Every structure is written in C-alpha cells, then in structure tokens.
Amino acid sequence: MLLGPSWPGIRKAPLLSPFALAATPCSPPVTHEPPANGDSTPKHVDALDSTKSPRSTQPRRRASRSLSTPDAMAERCELDLLYVTERVLAVCYPRADDEGTFRANLARVAHMLRSKHGHSYLLFNLSERRHDISQLHAKVLDFGWPDLHTPALEKICSICKAMDTWLSADPRHVVVLHNRGNRGRLGVVVAAYMHYSNISASADQALDRFAMKRFYEDKVEPAAQPSQKRYIDYFSGLLTGAIKMNNKPLFLHHVIMHGIPNFESKGGCRPFLKIYQAMQPVYTSGIYNVQGDSQTSICITIEPGLLLKGDILLKCYHKKFRSPTRDVIFRVQFHTCAIHDLAVVFGKDDLDEAFRDNRFPEYGKVEFVFSYGPEKIQGGRRSRLALGTWGVGPAVGLVIGLGYLHRVTPG
C-alpha cells in the first residue's frame, strides 16, 4: 500500500508493518542555536547527493507548451516531491540546479501543492533563507542551517514542536519540508519528528512512524553525515531519558589525532583547527607541519582550557603548501550536554568528511580531553589511546610515535 494521493511524478514511501518506540515525555532544554546563515560550507566536500526522481535518469522529452497537467510539470522538474506520510511531504532539489531552473521548479511545485492541498499546507524551509521560496506558500517557517551540517538541538526541538502544532490543529493540515542540497537535513527532521511524535503515540499513528522510519533508512540515511546521526541519537535519548543531562562546565585542553592523514604528496599534512560554539568562532589554532603514519599521533594543546557549552563544531583543515586553499580533514559536531567523560574518542566512522575519505587512516581516531576547570592539567593526563602522559604549552603540538616523542611547532 502507498501513502498519499496518486499524482504522476510524485513518489510515496511504502508501508509494510507498524513501527513504534518506547515513550517517556521529556523536553531537551538546550540554550544554543546557530544563526540561519551559519558557517560557510568547506571548499573540499564530496559531490552532493542527487535528489532526482527516476524520471531524471531517462532522456528528457521537451514538454509541449500547451501541456499544463501535473504529468507535464513533473516531466520538466529537476526535483523529487515525496510523500513521507499522508501529511508530511518532502520537496528536494539538487544543489546543482541553476537559479533559473530552481525558480521555475518552485512555481511548478507550488501549483502542484495548491491543486491538491489548497491552503492547508505549511512550508518548513530547511535550506538557506531566500525570498523566492515564498512562491511555494505565503508563509514560510525558516529553520535553515548550512548544508552537510547538523542544526542545534534547540532548533530540532523547535521544528518538531511547530510541525506537531500545525498537524494537530486540523486533520486536513499538511507539512511540506523544503530542502535544497544534500538530503541529510531532511533526514534529521524526519527522524527527529518520528521520535518526537512517539511521545504521545496512538495506535493510528503507528503506520506513520513506520513510514518515517522507512523513508529515513531508504532515502536519507546513506547521504547523512555522522554528526547528523549523532544529533538524532541525542534528541531521541533526551526524549526517552536514556541520556542524562550534563550541566557541568567543560574546558577543552587537548585535541589528539591518532593516525596522520595523507594530504601531502610525500605523506603527512599541515593541519589547523577552528572551533565554533553556537556556530560562532571561538578558537583557531596555528598551522602544523606533521609527518607520520597510522601509528603516529599529534596532540594540539589549548592552555588555558577553552570553556565549551552547548552545540560545538570543530573543523580540522589541511593548509595546502604554497597555496591559499585548504581541504577539510575532518569535521565533528557534538553537544556538551551529552558529554559525561573527560576523554571522548571519535573513530573514523564518527567524523564528517573523513568517514569516506581514503586519505584519513582506516583506524584513525580523534580524541578530546576535557577538565572541569581552565587550569592546566597538573602532571599531564593520560590519553585513553596513546602511550604515556603529556602536557605541553600553548600552540605546541606533541607527536607520539612508536619509540619516539617530539614536539611540533606551528609553521
């Protein structure tokens, strides 16, 4: 059985069997939210996921100007319009669409939506804010954040509350999720609302939750970044009580990269860090010249410790030699409310960009060492992964290898 009306060119998520989760009411109290424009997307990213429907893989027929049916409009659209459930729709555009094509598609999708749903739909924009999206609906709720990133926990909660309020107000109401670019943003919202709606779950909503689960797993999860999946787990854990809130202040002292990525022709890399809190920059390290292999580790020390609270984004770049450009080595986002250990390790599969980059060692890891105060950690703190203890001064890296130990200074 398929959800939604039978419209040519519009795909629906199939239903197979009910899916439900245990429910315990809880609202995640978080304080930080990134601005709508966010941080710019790094220069080095993999190709964006294609969001074209199966029609787009076939040779395109030029529709007659006299055609005004949904068939003709769907034939010309470089997009997917999918029914996640009967009352939750997703409009997905590829980032590669030029502006003219994008604006033309907006008009065609608006006609489709008004023809089927009248004025009973509300548009949630998950992409960058832009005035022409109002073609889809006079009222647009802008919740956008940078592509390939995850939104603040507070923003995820706000989106779910707004969706639930609109859908509960009238059984004819429909939510339309608008996304241009990678589908990871869409996945965050669909998965989060699946968990959120389970709080006050009823028997007749079981099929909707299962449809959202299938949509996420089949259409979105392969394109999602590790941090996006992590935030879905945070949100679910806070709702069910599986994650206990950490209210203690955390000070970051060390970032240790276990295994040196190969971004230079002769191996090694020239890394530097940028750290953001609530999408605002709070720290930038020096640039380091590092040689080594998968058995080598580099520790970058921040003294005094850097106070972090709320939504944190850390980007590690490779500065190209004799070039103004840079590559992303890895990116990771986390929320301090879910950090309960003073040493936290992220494996390659947990790191955005790096998880699918062969230049990053297969068994490479990134470790964060925290304390509850800004003072230098006395006597050195033992890494959970590296041999020995360490404690180095500001802006100095410590390289730990098999049988040797030396410092690296910015260069």
C-alpha positions in Angstrom: 0.0 0.0 0.0 1.3 3.5 -0.8 0.8 6.7 1.1 -0.7 9.8 -0.4 -2.7 10.6 -3.5 -1.7 9.1 -6.9 0.0 12.0 -8.6 2.2 11.3 -11.6 5.8 12.1 -11.0 5.4 12.1 -7.2 6.9 9.2 -5.2 5.5 7.9 -2.0 7.0 6.0 0.9 5.7 2.4 1.2 4.1 0.9 4.3 4.9 -2.6 5.4 4.3 -3.1 9.2 3.9 -0.9 12.3 6.9 0.6 14.0 6.8 2.0 17.5 9.3 3.2 20.2 9.0 3.3 23.9 7.7 6.7 25.0 8.7 8.8 28.0 7.8 12.5 27.9 10.8 14.8 28.0 11.8 18.1 26.5 15.5 18.7 25.9 16.5 22.0 27.5 19.3 23.4 25.3 20.4 27.0 25.0 22.5 27.5 21.9 21.2 27.8 18.3 23.3 28.6 15.2 22.2 31.5 13.0 20.2 30.7 9.9 23.0 31.6 7.6 25.5 29.5 9.6 29.1 28.8 8.6 30.2 28.6 5.0 30.5 25.1 3.6 34.2 24.0 3.4 35.8 24.1 0.0 36.6 20.4 -0.1 33.4 18.4 0.0 32.3 15.2 -1.8 29.8 15.5 -4.6 26.3 16.3 -3.3 23.7 13.6 -3.3 21.5 13.5 -6.4 17.9 14.0 -5.5 16.4 13.5 -8.9 13.5 11.1 -9.4 13.8 8.0 -11.6 12.4 10.1 -14.5 15.6 12.3 -14.5 17.7 9.3 -15.3 15.9 8.9 -18.7 16.4 11.0 -21.7 14.3 14.1 -21.2 11.4 14.9 -23.5 10.7 18.6 -24.1 7.1 19.1 -22.9 4.7 20.9 -25.1 3.9 24.5 -24.1 0.3 23.6 -24.3 0.6 21.0 -21.5 -0.5 22.1 -18.1 -1.2 18.8 -16.4 0.8 17.5 -13.4 2.4 15.0 -15.8 3.9 17.7 -17.9 5.1 19.6 -14.8 6.7 16.6 -13.3 8.4 15.8 -16.6 10.1 19.2 -16.5 11.0 19.3 -12.8 14.6 18.5 -11.7 13.4 17.5 -8.2 11.7 14.9 -6.0 8.4 15.6 -4.3 7.8 12.7 -2.0 5.1 11.8 0.5 6.9 10.7 3.6 3.4 10.1 5.2 0.0 11.2 4.0 0.5 14.5 5.9 4.3 15.0 5.7 5.8 15.8 2.3 9.4 16.5 1.2 10.4 18.7 -1.7 14.1 18.0 -2.6 16.2 20.0 -5.1 19.7 19.1 -6.2 22.2 21.8 -5.2 23.5 21.8 -8.9 20.3 23.3 -10.2 21.0 26.8 -11.7 19.0 29.7 -10.4 16.6 29.9 -13.4 15.8 26.2 -13.2 15.3 26.4 -9.4 12.9 29.3 -9.6 10.9 27.6 -12.5 10.7 24.5 -10.4 9.4 26.5 -7.4 6.5 27.7 -9.4 5.6 24.3 -10.8 5.7 22.6 -7.3 3.6 25.5 -5.9 1.0 24.7 -8.5 1.0 21.0 -7.6 0.7 21.7 -3.9 -2.2 24.2 -4.2 -4.0 22.0 -6.6 -4.0 19.1 -4.2 -3.9 20.7 -0.8 -5.3 24.2 -1.2 -4.1 26.4 1.6 -3.9 23.6 4.1 -0.2 23.1 3.9 2.6 24.9 5.8 6.1 25.1 4.4 9.2 24.4 6.5 12.4 25.7 4.8 15.4 23.7 5.9 17.8 25.4 3.5 19.3 28.8 3.3 16.8 31.7 3.7 15.7 33.2 0.3 12.6 35.3 -0.6 11.6 33.4 -3.7 10.7 30.3 -1.6 7.5 32.2 -0.7 6.2 31.1 -4.1 5.5 27.8 -2.5 3.5 29.3 0.3 2.8 32.8 1.5 4.0 31.9 5.0 7.4 30.2 5.3 8.9 29.0 8.5 12.7 29.4 8.1 14.6 26.8 10.1 17.6 26.5 7.7 21.2 25.6 8.5 24.4 25.0 6.5 24.3 22.0 4.1 26.1 18.9 5.4 26.0 20.2 9.0 23.6 19.5 11.8 21.3 22.1 13.5 21.3 23.0 17.1 19.4 20.7 19.4 17.1 23.5 20.3 16.3 24.1 16.7 15.5 20.4 16.2 13.1 20.7 19.1 11.5 23.9 17.7 10.9 22.3 14.3 9.2 19.2 15.9 7.0 21.4 18.1 6.0 23.6 15.1 5.2 20.5 13.0 3.1 18.9 15.8 1.2 22.1 16.4 0.2 22.5 12.8 -0.7 18.9 12.2 -2.7 18.7 15.4 -4.8 21.8 14.6 -6.7 20.3 11.7 -6.8 16.8 10.2 -6.5 18.4 6.7 -3.3 20.1 7.5 -0.1 19.0 5.7 3.6 19.8 6.4 5.9 20.4 3.4 9.7 20.1 4.1 11.7 22.1 1.6 15.4 21.2 1.1 17.9 22.2 -1.5 21.2 20.2 -1.4 22.2 17.1 0.4 19.3 15.1 2.0 20.9 14.9 5.4 19.0 17.9 6.6 15.7 16.3 5.6 16.8 13.1 7.4 17.5 15.0 10.7 13.9 16.4 10.7 12.1 13.3 9.6 13.9 11.1 12.1 13.6 13.6 14.9 9.9 14.0 14.4 9.5 10.3 14.3 10.9 10.2 17.9 9.0 13.3 19.0 5.6 12.1 17.8 6.1 8.8 19.7 5.8 10.7 23.0 2.0 10.9 22.6 1.8 8.0 20.3 -1.6 6.5 19.4 -2.4 3.3 17.6 -3.4 5.0 14.4 0.0 6.8 14.2 2.0 3.6 14.2 1.9 3.3 10.4 3.1 7.0 10.1 6.0 6.3 12.4 6.9 3.2 10.4 6.7 5.2 7.1 9.0 7.8 8.5 11.5 5.2 9.6 11.5 3.5 6.2 11.8 6.9 4.5 14.8 7.8 6.6 16.5 4.4 6.2 15.9 4.1 2.4 16.0 7.6 1.1 18.2 9.7 3.5 20.5 7.7 5.8 23.1 6.8 3.1 23.6 10.5 2.5 23.7 11.6 6.2 26.8 12.8 7.9 27.9 11.1 11.1 27.2 14.2 13.2 23.7 14.3 11.8 23.1 10.8 13.0 24.7 11.7 16.4 22.3 14.5 16.9 19.3 12.3 16.1 20.6 9.9 18.8 21.0 12.9 21.2 17.4 14.0 20.6 16.0 10.5 21.0 18.0 9.9 24.1 16.9 13.2 25.7 13.3 12.5 24.9 13.3 9.0 26.4 15.6 9.8 29.3 18.3 7.5 28.0 20.7 10.4 28.0 21.2 12.3 31.3 21.9 16.0 31.0 25.5 17.1 31.9 25.3 20.6 33.4 28.9 20.8 34.4 31.2 23.2 32.6 33.7 21.6 30.2 37.1 23.0 29.4 38.9 21.6 26.3 42.6 21.2 26.8 43.8 18.7 24.1 42.8 17.5 20.7 44.7 14.4 19.7 44.7 13.0 16.2 45.6 9.3 16.3 46.9 8.4 12.8 48.2 11.1 10.4 46.2 11.7 7.3 48.0 11.7 3.9 47.1 15.1 2.4 50.7 15.8 1.0 52.3 14.1 -2.0 55.0 12.7 0.3 52.6 11.9 3.1 51.5 13.8 6.2 49.5 17.0 6.4 49.5 20.6 7.6 46.6 20.7 10.0 45.0 23.5 11.9 41.8 23.7 13.9 38.8 26.0 14.0 36.3 25.6 16.9 32.8 27.1 16.9 30.2 27.4 19.7 26.7 28.0 18.6 28.2 28.5 15.1 30.3 31.4 16.3 34.1 31.0 16.1 35.8 30.8 19.5 39.3 29.4 18.7 41.7 29.0 15.8 45.0 27.1 16.2 48.3 27.6 14.4 49.2 25.5 11.3 51.4 22.5 12.0 53.7 20.5 9.7 53.2 16.9 10.5 54.8 13.8 9.1 53.9 10.3 10.2 51.6 7.3 9.5 48.7 5.4 11.0 50.9 4.7 14.1 51.6 8.3 14.8 49.6 10.8 16.9 49.6 14.5 17.2 48.3 16.4 20.2 47.3 20.1 19.9 47.1 21.7 23.3 44.9 24.7 24.3 46.0 26.4 27.6 44.3 27.7 29.5 41.5 25.4 28.7 38.7 26.6 26.4 35.3 26.7 28.0 32.7 25.0 25.8 28.9 24.8 26.3 26.1 23.8 24.1 26.4 23.0 20.4 30.1 22.6 19.4 31.5 22.4 15.9 35.2 21.6 15.3 36.8 21.7 11.9 40.3 20.4 11.1 41.7 21.7 7.9 44.8 20.9 5.8 46.5 24.0 4.6 48.0 23.4 1.2 51.6 24.2 0.8 52.3 27.4 -1.1 48.6 27.8 -1.8 45.8 29.9 -0.3 43.4 27.0 -0.4 42.6 24.4 2.2 41.0 21.0 2.4 38.8 19.6 5.2 40.5 16.7 7.0 37.5 16.1 9.3 34.6 17.9 10.9 32.7 16.9 14.1 29.7 18.3 15.9 28.6 17.4 19.4 26.7 18.9 22.3 28.2 19.2 25.8 25.0 18.1 27.5 25.7 14.6 26.3 29.4 14.5 27.3 30.0 12.7 30.5 33.6 11.5 30.2 36.6 13.8 30.3 38.2 11.9 27.4 36.0 11.4 24.3 37.0 9.5 21.3 35.6 9.7 17.8 36.5 7.0 15.3 36.8 7.5 11.5 33.1 6.5 11.1 32.1 9.2 13.5 33.9 12.0 11.7 32.2 14.1 8.9 34.1 14.1 5.6 36.8 11.8 7.0 34.4 8.8 7.2 34.5 8.4 3.4 38.0 9.9 2.7 40.7 7.4 1.9 43.4 9.9 2.9 42.3 9.5 6.5 43.7 6.3 8.1 41.2 3.5 8.3 41.7 3.1 12.0 42.3 6.8 12.7 40.7 8.5 15.7 40.3 11.9 17.2 40.3 12.3 21.0 39.2 15.3 23.0 40.5 15.8 26.6 38.4 17.9 28.9 38.5 19.1 32.5 36.1 20.9 34.8 38.4 23.9 35.1 40.5 26.2 32.9 43.8 25.5 34.7 46.5 23.4 33.1 46.0 19.8 33.8 48.6 19.0 36.5 51.1 16.3 35.9 49.7 15.5 32.4 46.6 13.5 31.8 46.8 10.0 30.3 45.2 9.6 26.9 42.7 6.8 26.5 44.5 5.6 23.4 48.1 6.9 23.2 51.0 5.6 25.3 52.4 7.7 28.1 51.4 11.0 29.6 51.7 14.5 28.2 51.2 18.2 29.0 52.5 20.8 26.6 52.3 24.5 26.4 50.1 26.8 24.2 50.2 26.5 20.4 52.6 23.5 20.6 51.8 20.0 19.2 53.2 16.8 20.6 53.8 13.9 18.2 53.6 10.5 19.8 55.1 7.6 17.7 56.3 4.1 18.3 59.5 4.5 20.2 59.9 8.3 19.7 58.5 11.5 21.0 59.0 15.1 19.8 57.3 18.4 19.6 55.9 20.1 16.5 55.6 23.9 16.3 53.3 25.9 14.0 54.8 26.5 10.6 
